[in-house]
Amino acid sequence: MTDENKNIENKQEENQNKPEGNKKWWTKSLNLKQNYTRKLVLLIFIVSIFTCGCKIQTNAISNVEQNKKKSEIIEHTNIEEMKISTPEECKEKGLHYIGKMNVPRIFHKTIKLKDGNILIIGGNNKLKVENTKPHLKGPFANHYNYEYIKNKTAEIFNPTNNSFTELFSMPSQSNYYNIITLKDGNILLCSKKLEIYDIKEQNFRIINKKNLNDKITSFNPRFCEKIGNEYLLECNHSNKNELIKNKCVVTNLIDYSVKYYKEIDFKFPEKPLILGYLKINENELFIYTEIFSPRNKSTKLNGLIYDISKNKILKTAELINFDSCEEVPIATLIEKNKILFAIKPKFGYKLCRPHAPFQWFIYDIDTNQTAKNIDMLYPHSVLVGEPIKYDNSNFLIFEGNKIRQMLDLKTYELKKFDGFEIKNLENMNIIQINHNQLLITGGIQKTNNTINDMAWIYTF
């Protein structure tokens, strides 16, 4: 050890051996401050560790909750992870996932057969999305064209075992104006040509009409309905020099001979844009249209009641003023003299009036007036398909992927209903299996524009 080191060590020993009272007052103060500082630092360190631990635990809980939410979303989108309910479980109240159809479908038709099975026909099974302007930049870039791919297949749903069986025979079309149950139980499919689904043979065949002429051959109907059990009424319209001529053909359902062909001149105040049809009874149609008046720059909903057998317009009605962003309403006969009109948005509606509520109302056929404007529970409710009979005084409202309200036929008011909602899907098909069960199929996945093949039963 060097002398210098020895001197330093000796000084340290001397300082340690000096009594406490010999230290200066400021030295004592400095030592106290150092002790307090050390303790404070130690306390802050302990608190910080505890706080970090809490944050880690909180973040862990938050991550668990987020993963749980993600798993719930996956549960609705990943079919492999969804539990399939048995027919016995489907008897309990609520929404039950029952598996997949044979192919994805949207805009398909369903109808209940005599044996209780459900026939599922056509629709579209793919959506082709194409960017038509990929080379452009700015606001004109990324202009997408959406094209639905037709699906000419059919299958049978059996509610006793919740199975879907694909038919070997295929319909000739993917979309039909209407499908109708005939007197013998066979199904009539309406498009430009008539087609029959034979329930015994389980096949489709084209029907060739008799007594045709050139006008009837070129006839392309937009509407078809049975008149009693013996006749079929088909109607269309054509524009010619601002004059609208409604063309109707009546066909015998026994031998498919054309009984008569009629042209009816509608004397609307202005040129109609499109015609909608609703069968009121075996002799009368309610025909309605959206009319734009350039003079007043307004759009109105006009209607008339047409007697089929007498070939006569019985009465006309001017119902409501229209917004340019609204389509012709869906018309549904909810009682023998009451029609529910439910207005839906046009494509791109949100660009027009994003916050405005839709308008539904009741039209009274006997008084030829609007009986009631309905107060909306949910301002943007869109009626998809006909209301579903819940009991003698209420109809359930299906909105494409949910049922959350019903229409009270005593008060003509909408009431909340504890139903269901299937997330991320829209434009599904719904049909009543029995008095308290609904079959829900198909639709489109909003997140990725894929067509859905899943199916549910809702029991109420």
ABEGO torsion letter per residue (X at the ends): XBAAAAAAAAAAAAAAABBAAABBAAAAAAAAAAAAAAAAAAAAAAAAAAAAAAAAAAAAAAAAAAAAAAAAAAAAABAAABBBBBAAAAABBEBBBAEBBABBBBGBBBBBBAAGBBBBBEEBABBBBBBABAABBEAABGBBBBBBBBBBBBBBBBAAAGBBBBBABBBABABBABBBBBAAGBBBBBBABBBBBBAAAGBBBBBBBBGBBAAAAABBBABBBBBEAABBBBBBBBBBGGBBBBBBBBBBAAAGBBABBBBBBBBBABBBABBBBBBABAABBBBBBBBBBAAAGBBBBBBBBBBAAAGBBABBBBABBBBAABBBBBBBBABAABBBBBBBBBBGAAAABAABBBBBBBBBAAAGBBABBBBBABAABBBBEBBBBABAABBBBBAGABBABBBBAAAGBBBBBBBBBBBGBBGBBBBBABAABBBBBEEBBAAAGBBBABBBBBBX
